[in-house]
Amino acid sequence: MNLSVESGTGLHGDIEPRSFLLGGRRFSVLEICDRWIARDHSYFKIRADDGATYILRHDELNLEWQLTLYRAPGL
């Protein structure tokens, strides 16, 4: 499934997701619940406007985003 992430600059100048397209549907990031930032990649645990939780991985070297986890609301 294709993933396209619209990102912006966070408080400390780091890139962070603002919204994303997944399977032809656009989701807004309501909250960044947690983040893990390493030298060459970052993980963002986010809550989207569909109520689901996602973990998105940003590969700094290849400038690519990947979906690594999806959890439906209420699970």
PDB file of N, H, CA, C and O in Angstrom:
ATOM      1  N   MET A   1       0.843  -1.168   0.000  1.00  0.00           N
ATOM      2  CA  MET A   1       0.000   0.000   0.000  1.00  0.00           C
ATOM      3  C   MET A   1       0.894   1.239   0.000  1.00  0.00           C
ATOM      4  O   MET A   1       1.857   1.319   0.762  1.00  0.00           O
ATOM      5  N   ASN A   2       0.572   2.184  -0.846  1.00  0.00           N
ATOM      6  H   ASN A   2      -0.211   2.118  -1.465  1.00  0.00           H
ATOM      7  CA  ASN A   2       1.379   3.399  -0.953  1.00  0.00           C
ATOM      8  C   ASN A   2       1.157   4.321   0.235  1.00  0.00           C
ATOM      9  O   ASN A   2       0.030   4.508   0.693  1.00  0.00           O
ATOM     10  N   LEU A   3       2.247   4.893   0.725  1.00  0.00           N
ATOM     11  H   LEU A   3       3.163   4.740   0.353  1.00  0.00           H
ATOM     12  CA  LEU A   3       2.217   5.831   1.835  1.00  0.00           C
ATOM     13  C   LEU A   3       2.931   7.108   1.405  1.00  0.00           C
ATOM     14  O   LEU A   3       4.058   7.067   0.911  1.00  0.00           O
ATOM     15  N   SER A   4       2.270   8.223   1.597  1.00  0.00           N
ATOM     16  H   SER A   4       1.355   8.255   1.999  1.00  0.00           H
ATOM     17  CA  SER A   4       2.856   9.527   1.320  1.00  0.00           C
ATOM     18  C   SER A   4       2.615  10.396   2.547  1.00  0.00           C
ATOM     19  O   SER A   4       1.476  10.532   2.994  1.00  0.00           O
ATOM     20  N   VAL A   5       3.671  10.982   3.093  1.00  0.00           N
ATOM     21  H   VAL A   5       4.596  10.871   2.730  1.00  0.00           H
ATOM     22  CA  VAL A   5       3.577  11.757   4.334  1.00  0.00           C
ATOM     23  C   VAL A   5       3.871  13.224   4.057  1.00  0.00           C
ATOM     24  O   VAL A   5       4.867  13.567   3.419  1.00  0.00           O
ATOM     25  N   GLU A   6       2.987  14.076   4.549  1.00  0.00           N
ATOM     26  H   GLU A   6       2.178  13.797   5.067  1.00  0.00           H
ATOM     27  CA  GLU A   6       3.226  15.518   4.531  1.00  0.00           C
ATOM     28  C   GLU A   6       3.825  15.858   5.881  1.00  0.00           C
ATOM     29  O   GLU A   6       3.240  15.559   6.923  1.00  0.00           O
ATOM     30  N   SER A   7       4.998  16.486   5.861  1.00  0.00           N
ATOM     31  H   SER A   7       5.472  16.729   5.015  1.00  0.00           H
ATOM     32  CA  SER A   7       5.707  16.738   7.111  1.00  0.00           C
ATOM     33  C   SER A   7       5.996  18.220   7.275  1.00  0.00           C
ATOM     34  O   SER A   7       5.872  19.011   6.339  1.00  0.00           O
ATOM     35  N   GLY A   8       6.379  18.564   8.478  1.00  0.00           N
ATOM     36  H   GLY A   8       6.479  17.922   9.237  1.00  0.00           H
ATOM     37  CA  GLY A   8       6.766  19.930   8.798  1.00  0.00           C
ATOM     38  C   GLY A   8       7.899  19.892   9.796  1.00  0.00           C
ATOM     39  O   GLY A   8       8.384  18.824  10.168  1.00  0.00           O
ATOM     40  N   THR A   9       8.310  21.056  10.221  1.00  0.00           N
ATOM     41  H   THR A   9       7.915  21.924   9.919  1.00  0.00           H
ATOM     42  CA  THR A   9       9.399  21.166  11.176  1.00  0.00           C
ATOM     43  C   THR A   9       8.835  21.252  12.584  1.00  0.00           C
ATOM     44  O   THR A   9       7.936  22.045  12.860  1.00  0.00           O
ATOM     45  N   GLY A  10       9.374  20.427  13.468  1.00  0.00           N
ATOM     46  H   GLY A  10      10.105  19.782  13.243  1.00  0.00           H
ATOM     47  CA  GLY A  10       8.954  20.420  14.865  1.00  0.00           C
ATOM     48  C   GLY A  10       9.627  21.509  15.672  1.00  0.00           C
ATOM     49  O   GLY A  10      10.349  22.347  15.132  1.00  0.00           O
ATOM     50  N   LEU A  11       9.386  21.487  16.952  1.00  0.00           N
ATOM     51  H   LEU A  11       8.800  20.806  17.391  1.00  0.00           H
ATOM     52  CA  LEU A  11       9.879  22.495  17.883  1.00  0.00           C
ATOM     53  C   LEU A  11      11.405  22.645  17.854  1.00  0.00           C
ATOM     54  O   LEU A  11      11.922  23.754  17.980  1.00  0.00           O
ATOM     55  N   HIS A  12      12.115  21.541  17.689  1.00  0.00           N
ATOM     56  H   HIS A  12      11.695  20.639  17.586  1.00  0.00           H
ATOM     57  CA  HIS A  12      13.581  21.563  17.726  1.00  0.00           C
ATOM     58  C   HIS A  12      14.200  21.471  16.331  1.00  0.00           C
ATOM     59  O   HIS A  12      15.385  21.168  16.196  1.00  0.00           O
ATOM     60  N   GLY A  13      13.405  21.731  15.300  1.00  0.00           N
ATOM     61  H   GLY A  13      12.442  21.978  15.410  1.00  0.00           H
ATOM     62  CA  GLY A  13      13.917  21.706  13.940  1.00  0.00           C
ATOM     63  C   GLY A  13      13.898  20.343  13.287  1.00  0.00           C
ATOM     64  O   GLY A  13      14.334  20.202  12.145  1.00  0.00           O
ATOM     65  N   ASP A  14      13.401  19.330  13.991  1.00  0.00           N
ATOM     66  H   ASP A  14      13.047  19.445  14.920  1.00  0.00           H
ATOM     67  CA  ASP A  14      13.314  17.986  13.432  1.00  0.00           C
ATOM     68  C   ASP A  14      12.072  17.872  12.561  1.00  0.00           C
ATOM     69  O   ASP A  14      11.077  18.561  12.785  1.00  0.00           O
ATOM     70  N   ILE A  15      12.143  16.989  11.561  1.00  0.00           N
ATOM     71  H   ILE A  15      12.951  16.429  11.380  1.00  0.00           H
ATOM     72  CA  ILE A  15      10.996  16.730  10.714  1.00  0.00           C
ATOM     73  C   ILE A  15       9.976  15.901  11.506  1.00  0.00           C
ATOM     74  O   ILE A  15      10.354  15.015  12.273  1.00  0.00           O
ATOM     75  N   GLU A  16       8.679  16.191  11.316  1.00  0.00           N
ATOM     76  H   GLU A  16       8.372  16.910  10.692  1.00  0.00           H
ATOM     77  CA  GLU A  16       7.634  15.394  11.950  1.00  0.00           C
ATOM     78  C   GLU A  16       6.407  15.366  11.048  1.00  0.00           C
ATOM     79  O   GLU A  16       6.155  16.318  10.309  1.00  0.00           O
ATOM     80  N   PRO A  17       5.643  14.275  11.106  1.00  0.00           N
ATOM     81  CA  PRO A  17       4.485  14.140  10.214  1.00  0.00           C
ATOM     82  C   PRO A  17       3.341  15.060  10.624  1.00  0.00           C
ATOM     83  O   PRO A  17       3.085  15.264  11.811  1.00  0.00           O
ATOM     84  N   ARG A  18       2.659  15.610   9.625  1.00  0.00           N
ATOM     85  H   ARG A  18       2.867  15.444   8.661  1.00  0.00           H
ATOM     86  CA  ARG A  18       1.478  16.461   9.847  1.00  0.00           C
ATOM     87  C   ARG A  18       0.209  15.766   9.348  1.00  0.00           C
ATOM     88  O   ARG A  18      -0.850  15.863   9.968  1.00  0.00           O
ATOM     89  N   SER A  19       0.332  15.061   8.215  1.00  0.00           N
ATOM     90  H   SER A  19       1.193  14.982   7.712  1.00  0.00           H
ATOM     91  CA  SER A  19      -0.760  14.279   7.648  1.00  0.00           C
ATOM     92  C   SER A  19      -0.146  13.236   6.732  1.00  0.00           C
ATOM     93  O   SER A  19       1.040  13.300   6.408  1.00  0.00           O
ATOM     94  N   PHE A  20      -0.968  12.269   6.313  1.00  0.00           N
ATOM     95  H   PHE A  20      -1.931  12.217   6.575  1.00  0.00           H
ATOM     96  CA  PHE A  20      -0.450  11.255   5.403  1.00  0.00           C
ATOM     97  C   PHE A  20      -1.568  10.688   4.541  1.00  0.00           C
ATOM     98  O   PHE A  20      -2.739  10.700   4.918  1.00  0.00           O
ATOM     99  N   LEU A  21      -1.175  10.194   3.378  1.00  0.00           N
ATOM    100  H   LEU A  21      -0.223  10.184   3.071  1.00  0.00           H
ATOM    101  CA  LEU A  21      -2.075   9.515   2.457  1.00  0.00           C
ATOM    102  C   LEU A  21      -1.751   8.044   2.508  1.00  0.00           C
ATOM    103  O   LEU A  21      -0.597   7.644   2.359  1.00  0.00           O
ATOM    104  N   LEU A  22      -2.778   7.235   2.719  1.00  0.00           N
ATOM    105  H   LEU A  22      -3.716   7.559   2.840  1.00  0.00           H
ATOM    106  CA  LEU A  22      -2.597   5.787   2.789  1.00  0.00           C
ATOM    107  C   LEU A  22      -3.770   5.143   2.075  1.00  0.00           C
ATOM    108  O   LEU A  22      -4.924   5.334   2.460  1.00  0.00           O
ATOM    109  N   GLY A  23      -3.470   4.376   1.026  1.00  0.00           N
ATOM    110  H   GLY A  23      -2.533   4.221   0.713  1.00  0.00           H
ATOM    111  CA  GLY A  23      -4.529   3.719   0.283  1.00  0.00           C
ATOM    112  C   GLY A  23      -5.525   4.695  -0.329  1.00  0.00           C
ATOM    113  O   GLY A  23      -6.714   4.390  -0.432  1.00  0.00           O
ATOM    114  N   GLY A  24      -5.048   5.859  -0.731  1.00  0.00           N
ATOM    115  H   GLY A  24      -4.083   6.107  -0.647  1.00  0.00           H
ATOM    116  CA  GLY A  24      -5.904   6.850  -1.357  1.00  0.00           C
ATOM    117  C   GLY A  24      -6.709   7.704  -0.395  1.00  0.00           C
ATOM    118  O   GLY A  24      -7.499   8.543  -0.827  1.00  0.00           O
ATOM    119  N   ARG A  25      -6.522   7.505   0.903  1.00  0.00           N
ATOM    120  H   ARG A  25      -5.880   6.823   1.254  1.00  0.00           H
ATOM    121  CA  ARG A  25      -7.251   8.282   1.907  1.00  0.00           C
ATOM    122  C   ARG A  25      -6.281   9.167   2.686  1.00  0.00           C
ATOM    123  O   ARG A  25      -5.176   8.743   3.024  1.00  0.00           O
ATOM    124  N   ARG A  26      -6.706  10.406   2.969  1.00  0.00           N
ATOM    125  H   ARG A  26      -7.604  10.751   2.694  1.00  0.00           H
ATOM    126  CA  ARG A  26      -5.881  11.349   3.708  1.00  0.00           C
ATOM    127  C   ARG A  26      -6.247  11.313   5.185  1.00  0.00           C
ATOM    128  O   ARG A  26      -7.425  11.327   5.541  1.00  0.00           O
ATOM    129  N   PHE A  27      -5.225  11.266   6.045  1.00  0.00           N
ATOM    130  H   PHE A  27      -4.268  11.255   5.756  1.00  0.00           H
ATOM    131  CA  PHE A  27      -5.388  11.271   7.492  1.00  0.00           C
ATOM    132  C   PHE A  27      -4.614  12.449   8.070  1.00  0.00           C
ATOM    133  O   PHE A  27      -3.476  12.701   7.674  1.00  0.00           O
ATOM    134  N   SER A  28      -5.218  13.160   8.989  1.00  0.00           N
ATOM    135  H   SER A  28      -6.143  12.956   9.310  1.00  0.00           H
ATOM    136  CA  SER A  28      -4.524  14.230   9.705  1.00  0.00           C
ATOM    137  C   SER A  28      -3.942  13.671  10.991  1.00  0.00           C
ATOM    138  O   SER A  28      -4.567  12.845  11.658  1.00  0.00           O
ATOM    139  N   VAL A  29      -2.749  14.120  11.335  1.00  0.00           N
ATOM    140  H   VAL A  29      -2.242  14.791  10.793  1.00  0.00           H
ATOM    141  CA  VAL A  29      -2.120  13.742  12.597  1.00  0.00           C
ATOM    142  C   VAL A  29      -2.688  14.652  13.682  1.00  0.00           C
ATOM    143  O   VAL A  29      -2.458  15.862  13.672  1.00  0.00           O
ATOM    144  N   LEU A  30      -3.431  14.062  14.615  1.00  0.00           N
ATOM    145  H   LEU A  30      -3.618  13.080  14.622  1.00  0.00           H
ATOM    146  CA  LEU A  30      -3.998  14.832  15.716  1.00  0.00           C
ATOM    147  C   LEU A  30      -3.009  14.999  16.856  1.00  0.00           C
ATOM    148  O   LEU A  30      -2.991  16.024  17.538  1.00  0.00           O
ATOM    149  N   GLU A  31      -2.178  13.967  17.054  1.00  0.00           N
ATOM    150  H   GLU A  31      -2.193  13.135  16.500  1.00  0.00           H
ATOM    151  CA  GLU A  31      -1.255  13.984  18.189  1.00  0.00           C
ATOM    152  C   GLU A  31      -0.048  13.108  17.894  1.00  0.00           C
ATOM    153  O   GLU A  31      -0.187  12.004  17.368  1.00  0.00           O
ATOM    154  N   ILE A  32       1.119  13.596  18.228  1.00  0.00           N
ATOM    155  H   ILE A  32       1.232  14.493  18.655  1.00  0.00           H
ATOM    156  CA  ILE A  32       2.317  12.758  18.242  1.00  0.00           C
ATOM    157  C   ILE A  32       2.453  12.285  19.684  1.00  0.00           C
ATOM    158  O   ILE A  32       2.830  13.051  20.570  1.00  0.00           O
ATOM    159  N   CYS A  33       2.141  11.010  19.903  1.00  0.00           N
ATOM    160  H   CYS A  33       1.835  10.387  19.182  1.00  0.00           H
ATOM    161  CA  CYS A  33       2.117  10.440  21.254  1.00  0.00           C
ATOM    162  C   CYS A  33       3.512  10.157  21.787  1.00  0.00           C
ATOM    163  O   CYS A  33       3.771  10.281  22.984  1.00  0.00           O
ATOM    164  N   ASP A  34       4.409   9.776  20.880  1.00  0.00           N
ATOM    165  H   ASP A  34       4.199   9.675  19.908  1.00  0.00           H
ATOM    166  CA  ASP A  34       5.779   9.450  21.276  1.00  0.00           C
ATOM    167  C   ASP A  34       6.651   9.526  20.040  1.00  0.00           C
ATOM    168  O   ASP A  34       6.150   9.512  18.916  1.00  0.00           O
ATOM    169  N   ARG A  35       7.940   9.607  20.244  1.00  0.00           N
ATOM    170  H   ARG A  35       8.347   9.619  21.158  1.00  0.00           H
ATOM    171  CA  ARG A  35       8.887   9.619  19.130  1.00  0.00           C
ATOM    172  C   ARG A  35      10.218   9.058  19.592  1.00  0.00           C
ATOM    173  O   ARG A  35      10.620   9.229  20.743  1.00  0.00           O
ATOM    174  N   TRP A  36      10.892   8.384  18.673  1.00  0.00           N
ATOM    175  H   TRP A  36      10.566   8.245  17.738  1.00  0.00           H
ATOM    176  CA  TRP A  36      12.223   7.848  18.909  1.00  0.00           C
ATOM    177  C   TRP A  36      13.081   8.348  17.768  1.00  0.00           C
ATOM    178  O   TRP A  36      12.825   8.028  16.607  1.00  0.00           O
ATOM    179  N   ILE A  37      14.086   9.123  18.083  1.00  0.00           N
ATOM    180  H   ILE A  37      14.295   9.384  19.025  1.00  0.00           H
ATOM    181  CA  ILE A  37      14.905   9.741  17.053  1.00  0.00           C
ATOM    182  C   ILE A  37      16.324   9.200  17.162  1.00  0.00           C
ATOM    183  O   ILE A  37      16.963   9.275  18.212  1.00  0.00           O
ATOM    184  N   ALA A  38      16.800   8.651  16.041  1.00  0.00           N
ATOM    185  H   ALA A  38      16.282   8.590  15.189  1.00  0.00           H
ATOM    186  CA  ALA A  38      18.163   8.133  15.955  1.00  0.00           C
ATOM    187  C   ALA A  38      18.916   8.965  14.919  1.00  0.00           C
ATOM    188  O   ALA A  38      18.378   9.923  14.364  1.00  0.00           O
ATOM    189  N   ARG A  39      20.137   8.594  14.675  1.00  0.00           N
ATOM    190  H   ARG A  39      20.574   7.816  15.126  1.00  0.00           H
ATOM    191  CA  ARG A  39      20.968   9.367  13.747  1.00  0.00           C
ATOM    192  C   ARG A  39      20.447   9.296  12.314  1.00  0.00           C
ATOM    193  O   ARG A  39      20.469  10.306  11.609  1.00  0.00           O
ATOM    194  N   ASP A  40      19.978   8.123  11.861  1.00  0.00           N
ATOM    195  H   ASP A  40      19.961   7.303  12.433  1.00  0.00           H
ATOM    196  CA  ASP A  40      19.592   7.975  10.457  1.00  0.00           C
ATOM    197  C   ASP A  40      18.112   7.693  10.236  1.00  0.00           C
ATOM    198  O   ASP A  40      17.679   7.590   9.088  1.00  0.00           O
ATOM    199  N   HIS A  41      17.324   7.566  11.298  1.00  0.00           N
ATOM    200  H   HIS A  41      17.676   7.650  12.231  1.00  0.00           H
ATOM    201  CA  HIS A  41      15.891   7.355  11.146  1.00  0.00           C
ATOM    202  C   HIS A  41      15.157   7.792  12.408  1.00  0.00           C
ATOM    203  O   HIS A  41      15.748   7.927  13.479  1.00  0.00           O
ATOM    204  N   SER A  42      13.849   8.009  12.252  1.00  0.00           N
ATOM    205  H   SER A  42      13.369   7.899  11.381  1.00  0.00           H
ATOM    206  CA  SER A  42      13.009   8.422  13.370  1.00  0.00           C
ATOM    207  C   SER A  42      11.705   7.641  13.324  1.00  0.00           C
ATOM    208  O   SER A  42      11.207   7.312  12.248  1.00  0.00           O
ATOM    209  N   TYR A  43      11.159   7.350  14.488  1.00  0.00           N
ATOM    210  H   TYR A  43      11.564   7.618  15.362  1.00  0.00           H
ATOM    211  CA  TYR A  43       9.850   6.716  14.602  1.00  0.00           C
ATOM    212  C   TYR A  43       8.907   7.683  15.292  1.00  0.00           C
ATOM    213  O   TYR A  43       9.290   8.377  16.233  1.00  0.00           O
ATOM    214  N   PHE A  44       7.657   7.723  14.811  1.00  0.00           N
ATOM    215  H   PHE A  44       7.346   7.159  14.046  1.00  0.00           H
ATOM    216  CA  PHE A  44       6.637   8.571  15.395  1.00  0.00           C
ATOM    217  C   PHE A  44       5.398   7.731  15.683  1.00  0.00           C
ATOM    218  O   PHE A  44       4.813   7.147  14.771  1.00  0.00           O
ATOM    219  N   LYS A  45       5.004   7.673  16.940  1.00  0.00           N
ATOM    220  H   LYS A  45       5.480   8.148  17.680  1.00  0.00           H
ATOM    221  CA  LYS A  45       3.736   7.040  17.309  1.00  0.00           C
ATOM    222  C   LYS A  45       2.703   8.147  17.301  1.00  0.00           C
ATOM    223  O   LYS A  45       2.780   9.088  18.091  1.00  0.00           O
ATOM    224  N   ILE A  46       1.731   8.030  16.401  1.00  0.00           N
ATOM    225  H   ILE A  46       1.669   7.265  15.759  1.00  0.00           H
ATOM    226  CA  ILE A  46       0.774   9.113  16.220  1.00  0.00           C
ATOM    227  C   ILE A  46      -0.659   8.611  16.367  1.00  0.00           C
ATOM    228  O   ILE A  46      -0.950   7.428  16.186  1.00  0.00           O
ATOM    229  N   ARG A  47      -1.542   9.548  16.701  1.00  0.00           N
ATOM    230  H   ARG A  47      -1.306  10.508  16.848  1.00  0.00           H
ATOM    231  CA  ARG A  47      -2.985   9.289  16.675  1.00  0.00           C
ATOM    232  C   ARG A  47      -3.534  10.139  15.548  1.00  0.00           C
ATOM    233  O   ARG A  47      -3.311  11.348  15.495  1.00  0.00           O
ATOM    234  N   ALA A  48      -4.263   9.480  14.635  1.00  0.00           N
ATOM    235  H   ALA A  48      -4.444   8.497  14.678  1.00  0.00           H
ATOM    236  CA  ALA A  48      -4.801  10.168  13.461  1.00  0.00           C
ATOM    237  C   ALA A  48      -6.277  10.489  13.662  1.00  0.00           C
ATOM    238  O   ALA A  48      -6.892  10.065  14.641  1.00  0.00           O
ATOM    239  N   ASP A  49      -6.829  11.241  12.724  1.00  0.00           N
ATOM    240  H   ASP A  49      -6.329  11.585  11.929  1.00  0.00           H
ATOM    241  CA  ASP A  49      -8.218  11.678  12.839  1.00  0.00           C
ATOM    242  C   ASP A  49      -9.243  10.562  12.664  1.00  0.00           C
ATOM    243  O   ASP A  49     -10.439  10.801  12.832  1.00  0.00           O
ATOM    244  N   ASP A  50      -8.804   9.350  12.330  1.00  0.00           N
ATOM    245  H   ASP A  50      -7.833   9.155  12.193  1.00  0.00           H
ATOM    246  CA  ASP A  50      -9.718   8.199  12.303  1.00  0.00           C
ATOM    247  C   ASP A  50      -9.754   7.483  13.654  1.00  0.00           C
ATOM    248  O   ASP A  50     -10.447   6.476  13.804  1.00  0.00           O
ATOM    249  N   GLY A  51      -9.007   8.000  14.642  1.00  0.00           N
ATOM    250  H   GLY A  51      -8.445   8.818  14.520  1.00  0.00           H
ATOM    251  CA  GLY A  51      -8.968   7.411  15.975  1.00  0.00           C
ATOM    252  C   GLY A  51      -7.959   6.287  16.127  1.00  0.00           C
ATOM    253  O   GLY A  51      -7.753   5.786  17.232  1.00  0.00           O
ATOM    254  N   ALA A  52      -7.330   5.887  15.038  1.00  0.00           N
ATOM    255  H   ALA A  52      -7.497   6.294  14.140  1.00  0.00           H
ATOM    256  CA  ALA A  52      -6.358   4.794  15.071  1.00  0.00           C
ATOM    257  C   ALA A  52      -4.985   5.307  15.481  1.00  0.00           C
ATOM    258  O   ALA A  52      -4.689   6.499  15.399  1.00  0.00           O
ATOM    259  N   THR A  53      -4.155   4.363  15.925  1.00  0.00           N
ATOM    260  H   THR A  53      -4.396   3.394  15.991  1.00  0.00           H
ATOM    261  CA  THR A  53      -2.772   4.642  16.284  1.00  0.00           C
ATOM    262  C   THR A  53      -1.875   4.061  15.197  1.00  0.00           C
ATOM    263  O   THR A  53      -2.079   2.936  14.740  1.00  0.00           O
ATOM    264  N   TYR A  54      -0.893   4.834  14.797  1.00  0.00           N
ATOM    265  H   TYR A  54      -0.727   5.748  15.168  1.00  0.00           H
ATOM    266  CA  TYR A  54       0.055   4.428  13.763  1.00  0.00           C
ATOM    267  C   TYR A  54       1.467   4.684  14.269  1.00  0.00           C
ATOM    268  O   TYR A  54       1.697   5.598  15.060  1.00  0.00           O
ATOM    269  N   ILE A  55       2.401   3.878  13.812  1.00  0.00           N
ATOM    270  H   ILE A  55       2.215   3.135  13.169  1.00  0.00           H
ATOM    271  CA  ILE A  55       3.811   4.202  13.978  1.00  0.00           C
ATOM    272  C   ILE A  55       4.390   4.361  12.578  1.00  0.00           C
ATOM    273  O   ILE A  55       4.363   3.444  11.757  1.00  0.00           O
ATOM    274  N   LEU A  56       4.913   5.557  12.339  1.00  0.00           N
ATOM    275  H   LEU A  56       4.935   6.301  13.006  1.00  0.00           H
ATOM    276  CA  LEU A  56       5.530   5.884  11.062  1.00  0.00           C
ATOM    277  C   LEU A  56       7.035   5.985  11.253  1.00  0.00           C
ATOM    278  O   LEU A  56       7.511   6.569  12.226  1.00  0.00           O
ATOM    279  N   ARG A  57       7.772   5.416  10.322  1.00  0.00           N
ATOM    280  H   ARG A  57       7.385   4.942   9.531  1.00  0.00           H
ATOM    281  CA  ARG A  57       9.237   5.449  10.365  1.00  0.00           C
ATOM    282  C   ARG A  57       9.737   6.333   9.242  1.00  0.00           C
ATOM    283  O   ARG A  57       9.352   6.155   8.086  1.00  0.00           O
ATOM    284  N   HIS A  58      10.593   7.286   9.577  1.00  0.00           N
ATOM    285  H   HIS A  58      10.906   7.430  10.516  1.00  0.00           H
ATOM    286  CA  HIS A  58      11.195   8.156   8.569  1.00  0.00           C
ATOM    287  C   HIS A  58      12.661   7.790   8.419  1.00  0.00           C
ATOM    288  O   HIS A  58      13.437   7.877   9.371  1.00  0.00           O
ATOM    289  N   ASP A  59      13.027   7.382   7.221  1.00  0.00           N
ATOM    290  H   ASP A  59      12.397   7.311   6.449  1.00  0.00           H
ATOM    291  CA  ASP A  59      14.408   7.041   6.887  1.00  0.00           C
ATOM    292  C   ASP A  59      15.097   8.314   6.400  1.00  0.00           C
ATOM    293  O   ASP A  59      14.834   8.785   5.293  1.00  0.00           O
ATOM    294  N   GLU A  60      15.962   8.855   7.216  1.00  0.00           N
ATOM    295  H   GLU A  60      16.175   8.473   8.115  1.00  0.00           H
ATOM    296  CA  GLU A  60      16.632  10.130   6.917  1.00  0.00           C
ATOM    297  C   GLU A  60      17.554  10.024   5.697  1.00  0.00           C
ATOM    298  O   GLU A  60      17.669  10.978   4.928  1.00  0.00           O
ATOM    299  N   LEU A  61      18.202   8.889   5.518  1.00  0.00           N
ATOM    300  H   LEU A  61      18.109   8.115   6.143  1.00  0.00           H
ATOM    301  CA  LEU A  61      19.160   8.729   4.426  1.00  0.00           C
ATOM    302  C   LEU A  61      18.474   8.661   3.067  1.00  0.00           C
ATOM    303  O   LEU A  61      18.943   9.262   2.101  1.00  0.00           O
ATOM    304  N   ASN A  62      17.364   7.927   2.993  1.00  0.00           N
ATOM    305  H   ASN A  62      16.984   7.438   3.778  1.00  0.00           H
ATOM    306  CA  ASN A  62      16.656   7.739   1.728  1.00  0.00           C
ATOM    307  C   ASN A  62      15.448   8.652   1.575  1.00  0.00           C
ATOM    308  O   ASN A  62      14.774   8.628   0.545  1.00  0.00           O
ATOM    309  N   LEU A  63      15.171   9.464   2.609  1.00  0.00           N
ATOM    310  H   LEU A  63      15.719   9.483   3.445  1.00  0.00           H
ATOM    311  CA  LEU A  63      14.038  10.377   2.605  1.00  0.00           C
ATOM    312  C   LEU A  63      12.728   9.651   2.313  1.00  0.00           C
ATOM    313  O   LEU A  63      11.907  10.123   1.526  1.00  0.00           O
ATOM    314  N   GLU A  64      12.542   8.492   2.958  1.00  0.00           N
ATOM    315  H   GLU A  64      13.209   8.109   3.597  1.00  0.00           H
ATOM    316  CA  GLU A  64      11.346   7.673   2.762  1.00  0.00           C
ATOM    317  C   GLU A  64      10.619   7.489   4.082  1.00  0.00           C
ATOM    318  O   GLU A  64      11.229   7.487   5.151  1.00  0.00           O
ATOM    319  N   TRP A  65       9.307   7.336   3.988  1.00  0.00           N
ATOM    320  H   TRP A  65       8.812   7.337   3.120  1.00  0.00           H
ATOM    321  CA  TRP A  65       8.456   7.023   5.137  1.00  0.00           C
ATOM    322  C   TRP A  65       7.907   5.617   4.984  1.00  0.00           C
ATOM    323  O   TRP A  65       7.633   5.164   3.873  1.00  0.00           O
ATOM    324  N   GLN A  66       7.747   4.927   6.110  1.00  0.00           N
ATOM    325  H   GLN A  66       7.970   5.294   7.013  1.00  0.00           H
ATOM    326  CA  GLN A  66       7.158   3.580   6.121  1.00  0.00           C
ATOM    327  C   GLN A  66       6.158   3.496   7.265  1.00  0.00           C
ATOM    328  O   GLN A  66       6.338   4.107   8.318  1.00  0.00           O
ATOM    329  N   LEU A  67       5.100   2.725   7.034  1.00  0.00           N
ATOM    330  H   LEU A  67       4.954   2.229   6.178  1.00  0.00           H
ATOM    331  CA  LEU A  67       4.154   2.417   8.091  1.00  0.00           C
ATOM    332  C   LEU A  67       4.638   1.142   8.769  1.00  0.00           C
ATOM    333  O   LEU A  67       4.788   0.113   8.112  1.00  0.00           O
ATOM    334  N   THR A  68       4.885   1.198  10.080  1.00  0.00           N
ATOM    335  H   THR A  68       4.762   2.035  10.614  1.00  0.00           H
ATOM    336  CA  THR A  68       5.388   0.018  10.784  1.00  0.00           C
ATOM    337  C   THR A  68       4.354  -0.579  11.739  1.00  0.00           C
ATOM    338  O   THR A  68       4.510  -1.720  12.175  1.00  0.00           O
ATOM    339  N   LEU A  69       3.292   0.180  12.072  1.00  0.00           N
ATOM    340  H   LEU A  69       3.166   1.107  11.717  1.00  0.00           H
ATOM    341  CA  LEU A  69       2.258  -0.356  12.957  1.00  0.00           C
ATOM    342  C   LEU A  69       0.956   0.378  12.719  1.00  0.00           C
ATOM    343  O   LEU A  69       0.930   1.589  12.500  1.00  0.00           O
ATOM    344  N   TYR A  70      -0.134  -0.391  12.768  1.00  0.00           N
ATOM    345  H   TYR A  70      -0.114  -1.375  12.946  1.00  0.00           H
ATOM    346  CA  TYR A  70      -1.482   0.179  12.729  1.00  0.00           C
ATOM    347  C   TYR A  70      -2.278  -0.521  13.805  1.00  0.00           C
ATOM    348  O   TYR A  70      -2.268  -1.748  13.895  1.00  0.00           O
ATOM    349  N   ARG A  71      -2.986   0.273  14.644  1.00  0.00           N
ATOM    350  H   ARG A  71      -2.994   1.270  14.572  1.00  0.00           H
ATOM    351  CA  ARG A  71      -3.863  -0.313  15.662  1.00  0.00           C
ATOM    352  C   ARG A  71      -5.192   0.433  15.594  1.00  0.00           C
ATOM    353  O   ARG A  71      -5.244   1.655  15.730  1.00  0.00           O
ATOM    354  N   ALA A  72      -6.262  -0.328  15.383  1.00  0.00           N
ATOM    355  H   ALA A  72      -6.220  -1.321  15.273  1.00  0.00           H
ATOM    356  CA  ALA A  72      -7.594   0.248  15.279  1.00  0.00           C
ATOM    357  C   ALA A  72      -8.043   0.820  16.608  1.00  0.00           C
ATOM    358  O   ALA A  72      -7.565   0.392  17.659  1.00  0.00           O
ATOM    359  N   PRO A  73      -8.959   1.786  16.578  1.00  0.00           N
ATOM    360  CA  PRO A  73      -9.470   2.364  17.830  1.00  0.00           C
ATOM    361  C   PRO A  73     -10.098   1.295  18.720  1.00  0.00           C
ATOM    362  O   PRO A  73     -10.764   0.382  18.233  1.00  0.00           O
ATOM    363  N   GLY A  74      -9.882   1.418  20.010  1.00  0.00           N
ATOM    364  H   GLY A  74      -9.341   2.160  20.406  1.00  0.00           H
ATOM    365  CA  GLY A  74     -10.488   0.488  20.968  1.00  0.00           C
ATOM    366  C   GLY A  74      -9.740  -0.808  21.191  1.00  0.00           C
ATOM    367  O   GLY A  74     -10.163  -1.623  22.011  1.00  0.00           O
ATOM    368  N   LEU A  75      -8.648  -1.023  20.492  1.00  0.00           N
ATOM    369  H   LEU A  75      -8.305  -0.361  19.826  1.00  0.00           H
ATOM    370  CA  LEU A  75      -7.876  -2.264  20.689  1.00  0.00           C
ATOM    371  C   LEU A  75      -6.710  -2.019  21.609  1.00  0.00           C
ATOM    372  O   LEU A  75      -5.945  -2.940  21.896  1.00  0.00           O
TER     373      LEU A  75
END
